[in-house]
Amino acid sequence: MSFTPFDLRLLEEGTDFFSQPRLACLLESLGRTGAERTTVVAQMLRNSCLEDLEEVVRLFERGVIRDAMRRLRLEERERGRDTRPGDR
């Protein structure tokens, strides 16, 4: 399995999700830089069986959905702050 530059960028963005404090130790174990971490994750995926890949996809999906929902809530809050009662 080979990864395109686009795939590698997505992997890098995905590993950035793990920079949250409770997951920082896991991220640090993958490497010191984003490039090292992406390389390790790509290698792990290349050597994974189909069942493991399916599980990874499910986990990333859940993470992406949660992050999208969090961003939407933040945007809604910001819009609510920007809207003044007289502007409606």
C-alpha positions as protocol buffer text, in pm:
chain_id: "A"
residue {
  index: 1
  type: MET
  ca { x: 0 y: 0 z: 0 }
}
residue {
  index: 2
  type: SER
  ca { x: 144 y: 336 z: -96 }
}
residue {
  index: 3
  type: PHE
  ca { x: 30 y: 675 z: 24 }
}
residue {
  index: 4
  type: THR
  ca { x: -6 y: 986 z: -186 }
}
residue {
  index: 5
  type: PRO
  ca { x: 101 y: 1326 z: -50 }
}
residue {
  index: 6
  type: PHE
  ca { x: -270 y: 1390 z: 12 }
}
residue {
  index: 7
  type: ASP
  ca { x: -299 y: 1068 z: 216 }
}
residue {
  index: 8
  type: LEU
  ca { x: 7 y: 1162 z: 419 }
}
residue {
  index: 9
  type: ARG
  ca { x: -135 y: 1508 z: 488 }
}
residue {
  index: 10
  type: LEU
  ca { x: -458 y: 1351 z: 613 }
}
residue {
  index: 11
  type: LEU
  ca { x: -259 y: 1116 z: 835 }
}
residue {
  index: 12
  type: GLU
  ca { x: -67 y: 1410 z: 975 }
}
residue {
  index: 13
  type: GLU
  ca { x: -388 y: 1598 z: 1047 }
}
residue {
  index: 14
  type: GLY
  ca { x: -531 y: 1286 z: 1206 }
}
residue {
  index: 15
  type: THR
  ca { x: -234 y: 1246 z: 1437 }
}
residue {
  index: 16
  type: ASP
  ca { x: -270 y: 1613 z: 1537 }
}
residue {
  index: 17
  type: PHE
  ca { x: -601 y: 1513 z: 1698 }
}
residue {
  index: 18
  type: PHE
  ca { x: -401 y: 1311 z: 1949 }
}
residue {
  index: 19
  type: SER
  ca { x: -214 y: 1618 z: 2072 }
}
residue {
  index: 20
  type: GLN
  ca { x: -486 y: 1668 z: 2331 }
}
residue {
  index: 21
  type: PRO
  ca { x: -336 y: 1639 z: 2681 }
}
residue {
  index: 22
  type: ARG
  ca { x: -491 y: 1304 z: 2765 }
}
residue {
  index: 23
  type: LEU
  ca { x: -349 y: 1152 z: 2446 }
}
residue {
  index: 24
  type: ALA
  ca { x: -15 y: 1333 z: 2436 }
}
residue {
  index: 25
  type: CYS
  ca { x: 184 y: 1034 z: 2568 }
}
residue {
  index: 26
  type: LEU
  ca { x: 55 y: 817 z: 2284 }
}
residue {
  index: 27
  type: LEU
  ca { x: 145 y: 1079 z: 2029 }
}
residue {
  index: 28
  type: GLU
  ca { x: 493 y: 1129 z: 2173 }
}
residue {
  index: 29
  type: SER
  ca { x: 556 y: 755 z: 2149 }
}
residue {
  index: 30
  type: LEU
  ca { x: 510 y: 776 z: 1771 }
}
residue {
  index: 31
  type: GLY
  ca { x: 789 y: 1028 z: 1719 }
}
residue {
  index: 32
  type: ARG
  ca { x: 917 y: 1373 z: 1800 }
}
residue {
  index: 33
  type: THR
  ca { x: 793 y: 1556 z: 1492 }
}
residue {
  index: 34
  type: GLY
  ca { x: 475 y: 1549 z: 1290 }
}
residue {
  index: 35
  type: ALA
  ca { x: 663 y: 1398 z: 997 }
}
residue {
  index: 36
  type: GLU
  ca { x: 803 y: 1115 z: 1213 }
}
residue {
  index: 37
  type: ARG
  ca { x: 458 y: 1046 z: 1358 }
}
residue {
  index: 38
  type: THR
  ca { x: 297 y: 1039 z: 1014 }
}
residue {
  index: 39
  type: THR
  ca { x: 564 y: 799 z: 888 }
}
residue {
  index: 40
  type: VAL
  ca { x: 510 y: 564 z: 1183 }
}
residue {
  index: 41
  type: VAL
  ca { x: 131 y: 566 z: 1143 }
}
residue {
  index: 42
  type: ALA
  ca { x: 161 y: 508 z: 767 }
}
residue {
  index: 43
  type: GLN
  ca { x: 395 y: 213 z: 829 }
}
residue {
  index: 44
  type: MET
  ca { x: 157 y: 70 z: 1087 }
}
residue {
  index: 45
  type: LEU
  ca { x: -132 y: 94 z: 841 }
}
residue {
  index: 46
  type: ARG
  ca { x: 71 y: -68 z: 562 }
}
residue {
  index: 47
  type: ASN
  ca { x: 139 y: -368 z: 785 }
}
residue {
  index: 48
  type: SER
  ca { x: -211 y: -403 z: 928 }
}
residue {
  index: 49
  type: CYS
  ca { x: -463 y: -669 z: 844 }
}
residue {
  index: 50
  type: LEU
  ca { x: -800 y: -576 z: 693 }
}
residue {
  index: 51
  type: GLU
  ca { x: -984 y: -602 z: 1028 }
}
residue {
  index: 52
  type: ASP
  ca { x: -738 y: -362 z: 1192 }
}
residue {
  index: 53
  type: LEU
  ca { x: -771 y: -116 z: 905 }
}
residue {
  index: 54
  type: GLU
  ca { x: -1149 y: -125 z: 934 }
}
residue {
  index: 55
  type: GLU
  ca { x: -1123 y: -54 z: 1306 }
}
residue {
  index: 56
  type: VAL
  ca { x: -887 y: 239 z: 1241 }
}
residue {
  index: 57
  type: VAL
  ca { x: -1132 y: 382 z: 989 }
}
residue {
  index: 58
  type: ARG
  ca { x: -1417 y: 354 z: 1242 }
}
residue {
  index: 59
  type: LEU
  ca { x: -1210 y: 526 z: 1511 }
}
residue {
  index: 60
  type: PHE
  ca { x: -1101 y: 807 z: 1279 }
}
residue {
  index: 61
  type: GLU
  ca { x: -1462 y: 851 z: 1164 }
}
residue {
  index: 62
  type: ARG
  ca { x: -1579 y: 886 z: 1524 }
}
residue {
  index: 63
  type: GLY
  ca { x: -1301 y: 1134 z: 1596 }
}
residue {
  index: 64
  type: VAL
  ca { x: -1374 y: 1341 z: 1287 }
}
residue {
  index: 65
  type: ILE
  ca { x: -1747 y: 1347 z: 1363 }
}
residue {
  index: 66
  type: ARG
  ca { x: -1686 y: 1452 z: 1723 }
}
residue {
  index: 67
  type: ASP
  ca { x: -1446 y: 1724 z: 1616 }
}
residue {
  index: 68
  type: ALA
  ca { x: -1688 y: 1851 z: 1350 }
}
residue {
  index: 69
  type: MET
  ca { x: -1968 y: 1865 z: 1607 }
}
residue {
  index: 70
  type: ARG
  ca { x: -1742 y: 2051 z: 1851 }
}
residue {
  index: 71
  type: ARG
  ca { x: -1648 y: 2303 z: 1582 }
}
residue {
  index: 72
  type: LEU
  ca { x: -2012 y: 2357 z: 1488 }
}
residue {
  index: 73
  type: ARG
  ca { x: -2104 y: 2424 z: 1851 }
}
residue {
  index: 74
  type: LEU
  ca { x: -1819 y: 2675 z: 1880 }
}
residue {
  index: 75
  type: GLU
  ca { x: -1926 y: 2848 z: 1558 }
}
residue {
  index: 76
  type: GLU
  ca { x: -2286 y: 2866 z: 1679 }
}
residue {
  index: 77
  type: ARG
  ca { x: -2171 y: 3020 z: 2008 }
}
residue {
  index: 78
  type: GLU
  ca { x: -1958 y: 3273 z: 1822 }
}
residue {
  index: 79
  type: ARG
  ca { x: -2247 y: 3364 z: 1593 }
}
residue {
  index: 80
  type: GLY
  ca { x: -2468 y: 3405 z: 1898 }
}
residue {
  index: 81
  type: ARG
  ca { x: -2217 y: 3648 z: 2051 }
}
residue {
  index: 82
  type: ASP
  ca { x: -2189 y: 3844 z: 1727 }
}
residue {
  index: 83
  type: THR
  ca { x: -2566 y: 3885 z: 1695 }
}
residue {
  index: 84
  type: ARG
  ca { x: -2702 y: 4176 z: 1893 }
}
residue {
  index: 85
  type: PRO
  ca { x: -3073 y: 4186 z: 1985 }
}
residue {
  index: 86
  type: GLY
  ca { x: -3130 y: 4495 z: 1766 }
}
residue {
  index: 87
  type: ASP
  ca { x: -2969 y: 4328 z: 1462 }
}
residue {
  index: 88
  type: ARG
  ca { x: -3235 y: 4058 z: 1422 }
}
